[in-house]
Amino acid sequence: MNTRPPDTSTGIASRLNLPCGASIKNRLSKAAMTEGVADARNRATERHVTLYRRWCEGGAGMLLSGNVQVDRRYLERAGNIVIDGPQDSAQLAALEALAEAGTADDTHLWMQISHAGRQTPKLIATEPVGPSTIALAIPGGRFGKPRALSGDEIRDVIARFAFTAGIARQTGFTGVQVHGAHGYLLSEFLSPRVNTRNDEWGGSLENRARLLLETVRAVRASVGPDYPVAVKLNSADFQKGGFSFEDCLQVIEMLNAEGLDLLEISGGNYEQPRLLGIAGLEPVFDQNVRESTRAREAYFFDYAVAARRVATMPLMVTGGFRSAQGMNEALAGGDVDVIGLARPLCIDPDFPAKILSGQLAKAPAVEQNLRIGPGILGPNSPIALLKTVNGFARVGWYYEQIYRLADGLEPDVSMSALRALIAYDKTEKTKARSLLP
């Protein structure tokens, strides 16, 4: 049980000292967002440098990279950076340039490390991998049925995370985050709905959490005790039979012993995309968490408040924050230590600085028109298909803004959801066809 007294003096401009000894200049973090601007060999590019220099200038105390993959066979998308073996001098130099751009002015840049698991698109792998052979229940045929990883392959995954973390430190990133959320591989192992194994990696929560815990230990051994190591963890999958909030609290207790410097609380997956603030095709499975009177704009704040009862490490919450008042309310009392910001930085990379200075009190609303009506797909289109199309359209819209920032341009908030969807689909297919070994 955490007995740390609440810190009532914290606000968005205050510093945060981490257990490992590192210090973050303020409580605002750019949350991890997939960039999709790696080259055909999944290496960092000048577009990454431009993008992270722009975000670094925007005032956040910390930047989290998009998910850097540990295995090029299984990607979240074709434009991911991949570190899965010895890096040539060109790749190391590109990563060093990215790290330098993102760490100016006392800013932290942490590499988020991930394995896409069964959420690898068919464009990348017709047969992805996972804990079991259960496929994603998403219409449209974008994802293949996975095969179950062997025990030796699971051990290899752990080694890959550790290796990638070592490269992150070597090339100048100031921390790493292990991605254990959003339905990617480590999250899949945590879910009893997806992980139906009957060996040491499945069954009980202790077994299902083994991959995450051993990965964290291997990463810590790789980077040393004086380097920030974080985990991103679902509060819940919000699916019946999935990873529950009760499971989450027990995993947090397990992680308390691992010397983490930060735990980010999020939720959902591709089937139930609560991370995007929208519902999936099935009803959201209620986790019955008591609502707080504070920070109502944040998706997962109530879960973080409840998690603080057991968590001994600093906590970060991402999703829904739009106002200075909401952010400061979330920090008040010490229930949350870091505010994660994602979409607002796609349309205004200076949003943190404006919030910190008082120039802006709240992010402007831009999403109310980001949807495609049933007329585009035909009047008899299934609701499930329409939901899926609109989900991809909204994701594509933000991807397009990130591309513009990476190209040194300003965001285009006038872009329609349909235009974004078409551009997103075309770009993803083109990048996938262009991948090189």
C-alpha positions in Angstrom: 0.0 0.0 0.0 1.3 3.4 -0.9 1.6 5.7 2.1 3.2 8.7 0.3 1.6 11.9 1.6 -0.1 13.9 -1.1 1.8 16.8 -2.7 -0.6 19.6 -2.8 1.8 22.1 -4.3 2.3 20.4 -7.6 1.2 22.1 -10.8 2.0 21.8 -14.5 5.1 24.0 -14.2 6.7 22.2 -11.3 9.7 19.8 -11.7 9.4 16.1 -11.1 12.3 14.2 -9.6 12.3 10.5 -10.6 13.5 7.5 -8.5 16.5 7.0 -10.7 17.8 10.5 -10.0 16.7 12.1 -13.3 14.6 15.3 -13.2 11.9 16.5 -15.6 11.5 20.3 -15.9 7.6 20.3 -15.9 4.7 17.9 -15.6 3.6 18.0 -19.3 4.6 15.1 -21.6 4.0 14.6 -25.3 2.5 11.1 -25.2 3.7 8.5 -27.6 2.2 8.8 -31.1 3.2 6.6 -34.0 5.0 8.9 -36.5 5.1 6.7 -39.6 8.1 8.5 -41.2 10.8 5.9 -41.1 12.5 5.0 -44.3 12.1 1.8 -46.3 14.6 0.0 -44.0 12.8 1.3 -40.9 15.5 3.7 -40.0 15.1 7.2 -38.5 15.0 10.0 -41.0 15.3 13.8 -41.2 11.6 14.0 -40.9 11.9 12.6 -37.4 14.5 15.2 -36.6 12.2 18.0 -37.9 9.2 16.6 -36.0 10.9 16.2 -32.7 12.8 19.5 -32.9 9.4 21.1 -33.4 7.8 19.3 -30.4 10.9 19.9 -28.3 10.5 23.7 -28.9 6.9 23.4 -27.9 7.6 23.4 -24.1 6.8 20.0 -22.8 9.2 18.6 -20.2 9.2 15.2 -21.7 8.6 13.7 -25.2 7.8 10.0 -25.7 8.6 8.6 -29.1 6.3 6.6 -31.2 6.5 2.9 -30.7 10.0 1.7 -31.8 9.6 -1.9 -32.8 11.9 -4.7 -31.6 11.2 -7.1 -34.5 10.9 -5.9 -38.2 8.8 -8.9 -39.1 5.9 -7.6 -36.9 5.2 -3.9 -37.1 2.4 -1.6 -36.0 2.8 0.0 -39.5 5.4 0.2 -42.2 6.8 3.6 -41.1 7.9 2.4 -37.7 11.6 2.7 -36.6 12.9 -0.8 -35.9 15.9 -1.7 -33.7 16.2 -5.5 -33.8 19.9 -6.2 -34.2 23.3 -4.6 -34.6 22.8 -1.1 -36.1 25.0 0.3 -38.9 26.7 3.6 -38.6 24.0 5.4 -40.6 21.2 4.2 -38.4 23.1 5.0 -35.2 23.8 8.5 -36.6 20.2 9.0 -37.5 19.0 8.0 -34.0 21.6 10.3 -32.4 20.3 13.2 -34.6 16.8 12.4 -33.5 17.8 12.3 -29.8 19.7 15.5 -30.1 16.7 17.3 -31.6 14.4 16.0 -28.9 16.5 16.8 -25.9 17.3 20.5 -26.3 16.6 22.9 -23.5 16.6 20.3 -20.8 13.8 18.3 -22.4 13.6 14.6 -21.9 13.1 12.3 -24.9 12.2 8.7 -24.0 12.1 5.9 -26.6 8.9 3.8 -26.4 9.7 0.2 -27.2 7.1 -2.2 -28.5 6.2 -5.4 -30.3 3.0 -5.2 -32.3 2.0 -8.8 -31.8 -1.3 -9.8 -33.4 -2.0 -6.1 -34.2 0.4 -6.3 -37.1 -1.5 -5.4 -40.3 -1.7 -7.9 -43.2 0.2 -5.4 -45.3 3.2 -6.3 -43.1 2.6 -9.9 -42.1 -0.2 -12.2 -43.3 0.4 -14.3 -40.2 1.3 -12.2 -37.1 2.2 -13.6 -33.7 0.6 -13.5 -30.3 0.2 -15.5 -27.1 -2.5 -17.6 -28.8 -4.2 -18.0 -32.2 -7.2 -15.7 -31.4 -7.6 -13.1 -34.2 -8.7 -9.5 -33.9 -12.5 -9.1 -34.2 -12.3 -6.2 -36.6 -14.1 -6.1 -40.0 -12.3 -5.3 -43.2 -9.7 -8.0 -43.3 -6.8 -5.8 -42.2 -5.4 -8.3 -39.7 -4.5 -11.9 -40.2 -5.0 -14.8 -37.7 -1.9 -15.0 -35.5 0.1 -18.1 -34.6 1.1 -18.7 -31.0 4.7 -17.9 -30.0 6.9 -20.7 -28.7 8.6 -20.5 -25.4 12.0 -19.9 -27.1 10.4 -17.1 -29.2 9.0 -15.4 -26.0 12.5 -15.5 -24.5 13.8 -13.9 -27.7 11.2 -11.1 -27.4 12.5 -10.3 -24.0 16.1 -10.1 -25.3 15.0 -7.8 -28.1 13.4 -5.3 -25.7 16.6 -5.2 -23.7 18.8 -4.8 -26.8 16.6 -1.9 -28.1 16.7 -0.2 -24.7 20.5 -0.4 -24.8 20.6 1.3 -28.2 18.3 4.0 -26.9 20.7 4.9 -24.1 23.7 4.6 -26.4 22.3 7.0 -29.0 21.2 9.8 -26.5 17.6 9.1 -25.6 17.2 10.0 -22.0 14.8 7.2 -21.0 12.7 4.3 -22.3 9.1 3.2 -22.0 8.1 -0.4 -22.3 4.7 -0.6 -24.1 2.5 -2.9 -22.2 -0.8 -1.4 -23.3 -3.2 -0.9 -26.2 -3.4 -4.5 -27.3 0.2 -4.9 -28.5 2.1 -8.1 -27.6 2.8 -7.5 -23.9 -0.8 -6.4 -23.4 -2.0 -9.4 -25.3 -0.2 -11.7 -22.8 -1.9 -9.9 -19.9 -5.4 -10.5 -21.3 -7.2 -13.8 -20.5 -9.4 -13.1 -23.5 -6.4 -13.2 -25.9 -3.9 -15.3 -23.9 -5.4 -18.8 -23.6 -2.0 -20.6 -23.0 -1.7 -23.3 -20.4 2.1 -23.0 -19.9 4.2 -20.7 -17.7 3.1 -17.7 -19.8 -0.7 -18.2 -19.5 -3.5 -19.0 -17.1 -3.1 -17.2 -13.8 -2.4 -13.5 -13.8 1.0 -14.2 -12.4 1.8 -16.2 -15.5 0.2 -13.7 -17.9 2.2 -10.9 -16.3 5.5 -12.9 -16.6 6.4 -11.5 -20.0 5.9 -7.9 -18.9 7.8 -8.4 -15.7 10.8 -10.2 -17.2 10.9 -7.7 -20.0 11.1 -4.8 -17.5 13.9 -6.6 -15.6 15.9 -7.3 -18.8 15.5 -3.6 -19.8 16.6 -2.4 -16.4 19.7 -4.7 -16.6 20.5 -3.3 -20.0 20.3 0.4 -19.2 21.5 0.4 -15.5 20.0 1.8 -12.3 20.5 5.5 -13.1 18.4 5.6 -16.3 14.6 6.2 -16.5 12.6 3.1 -17.2 8.8 3.4 -17.6 5.9 1.1 -18.4 2.6 2.0 -20.2 -0.2 -0.2 -18.8 -3.8 -0.5 -19.6 -6.2 0.3 -16.7 -8.4 -2.2 -18.5 -9.2 -3.5 -22.0 -12.9 -2.6 -21.5 -13.9 -5.9 -23.0 -15.8 -8.7 -21.3 -13.3 -11.4 -20.4 -10.3 -9.1 -21.0 -7.7 -7.5 -18.8 -9.7 -5.9 -15.9 -8.9 -3.0 -13.6 -8.6 -5.5 -10.8 -5.9 -7.3 -12.9 -4.3 -3.9 -13.4 -4.0 -3.1 -9.7 -2.4 -6.5 -9.1 0.1 -6.0 -11.9 0.9 -2.6 -10.5 1.7 -4.2 -7.1 4.0 -6.6 -9.0 5.7 -3.7 -10.8 6.3 -1.8 -7.5 9.2 -4.2 -6.8 10.9 -3.5 -10.2 12.2 0.0 -9.6 10.1 1.8 -12.3 10.5 5.6 -12.7 7.1 6.2 -14.2 3.9 4.2 -14.9 1.6 5.5 -17.6 -2.1 4.6 -17.2 -4.1 4.2 -20.4 -6.7 1.7 -21.7 -8.3 -0.1 -24.6 -7.0 -1.7 -27.8 -7.8 -1.9 -31.5 -11.1 -3.7 -30.8 -12.1 -1.3 -28.0 -10.3 1.9 -28.7 -10.8 3.8 -25.5 -7.4 5.3 -26.0 -8.9 7.3 -28.8 -11.9 8.3 -26.7 -14.3 6.3 -28.8 -16.2 3.0 -28.4 -15.5 -0.2 -30.4 -18.0 -2.6 -32.1 -19.0 -4.3 -28.8 -20.4 -2.5 -25.7 -17.8 -1.0 -23.4 -17.4 -3.4 -20.5 -17.9 -1.3 -17.3 -15.1 -1.5 -14.8 -17.1 0.1 -12.0 -14.5 2.6 -10.8 -15.8 5.3 -8.5 -15.9 8.7 -10.3 -13.7 11.5 -9.0 -14.9 15.0 -8.6 -11.8 16.2 -10.4 -10.4 16.2 -14.0 -13.6 15.0 -15.7 -12.1 15.7 -19.1 -9.5 13.0 -18.8 -10.4 9.4 -19.9 -8.4 7.4 -17.4 -8.1 9.8 -14.4 -10.4 7.9 -12.2 -8.4 4.7 -12.8 -5.2 6.6 -11.9 -6.7 7.9 -8.7 -7.6 4.3 -7.7 -4.2 3.0 -8.9 -2.4 5.5 -6.6 -3.7 3.5 -3.6 -1.2 0.7 -4.6 1.4 2.3 -6.9 4.6 3.5 -5.3 6.1 4.9 -8.5 5.2 8.3 -10.2 2.0 8.0 -12.4 1.2 9.5 -15.8 -2.2 9.8 -17.4 -2.8 10.4 -21.1 -6.1 10.9 -22.9 -8.6 13.7 -23.0 -6.7 16.5 -21.3 -7.5 19.8 -23.0 -7.5 22.6 -20.4 -5.0 24.0 -17.9 -7.6 23.8 -15.2 -8.2 20.1 -15.9 -4.5 19.4 -15.9 -3.8 21.2 -12.6 -6.8 19.6 -11.0 -5.4 16.2 -12.0 -2.1 17.0 -10.4 -3.6 18.4 -7.2 -3.3 16.1 -4.3 -0.6 14.0 -5.9 -2.8 11.3 -7.4 -1.1 11.9 -10.8 2.4 13.2 -11.4 2.6 13.7 -15.2 0.0 14.8 -17.8 0.2 13.1 -21.2 -0.8 15.1 -24.2 -1.2 13.7 -27.7 -3.7 15.0 -30.2 -3.4 18.7 -29.2 0.3 18.6 -30.2 -0.6 17.4 -33.7 -2.6 20.6 -34.4 -0.5 23.0 -32.2 3.0 21.8 -31.3 3.4 24.9 -29.0 0.4 23.9 -27.0 2.4 23.0 -23.8 4.2 26.3 -23.8 0.9 28.2 -24.3 -0.7 26.3 -21.5 2.3 26.8 -19.2 2.5 30.6 -19.9 -1.3 31.2 -19.6 -1.5 32.3 -23.2 -4.0 29.5 -23.8 -6.5 28.1 -21.3 -7.9 25.3 -23.4 -7.2 23.5 -26.7 -9.6 24.4 -29.5 -12.1 21.8 -30.5 -11.4 20.4 -33.9 -12.9 16.8 -33.9 -16.6 17.5 -34.0 -16.6 17.2 -37.8 -14.2 14.3 -38.1 -16.6 11.7 -39.3 -17.9 10.2 -42.5 -21.7 9.9 -42.9 -23.4 6.7 -44.0 -24.1 8.3 -47.4 -20.5 7.8 -48.4 -20.7 4.0 -47.9 -24.3 3.6 -49.0 -27.5 3.9 -47.0 -27.6 0.3 -46.0 -24.0 0.1 -44.7 -23.7 -1.9 -41.5 -23.1 0.2 -38.4 -20.0 -1.9 -37.6 -18.4 -1.0 -40.9 -19.3 2.7 -40.5 -17.7 2.7 -37.0 -14.5 1.1 -38.4 -14.3 3.5 -41.3 -14.7 6.5 -39.1 -12.1 5.2 -36.6 -9.6 4.8 -39.4 -10.5 8.2 -40.8 -9.9 10.0 -37.5 -6.6 8.2 -37.0 -5.6 9.1 -40.6 -6.5 12.8 -40.0 -4.0 13.0 -37.2 -1.4 11.1 -39.1 -1.7 13.7 -41.9 -1.1 16.5 -39.3 2.0 14.7 -38.1 3.3 14.3 -41.7 2.9 18.0 -42.2 4.9 18.8 -39.1 7.6 16.4 -40.1 7.8 18.2 -43.5 8.2 21.6 -41.8 4.6 22.7 -42.6 1.8 23.9 -40.4 -1.1 21.6 -39.6 -4.2 21.8 -41.8 -7.2 21.6 -39.6 -9.6 22.2 -42.6 -8.8 18.7 -43.9 -11.9 16.5 -44.2 -12.2 13.1 -42.7 -12.8 11.5 -46.1 -9.7 13.1 -47.6 -7.7 11.9 -44.6 -9.0 8.4 -44.9 -8.1 8.2 -48.6 -4.6 9.6 -47.9 -4.1 7.3 -45.0 -5.0 4.2 -46.9 -2.9 5.1 -49.9 0.2 6.1 -47.8 0.1 2.9 -45.7 -0.1 0.7 -48.8 2.7 2.5 -50.5 5.0 2.3 -47.5 4.3 -1.4 -47.0 5.1 -2.2 -50.6 8.3 -0.1 -50.4 9.7 -1.9 -47.3 13.2 -3.3 -47.8 14.9 -6.1 -45.8 
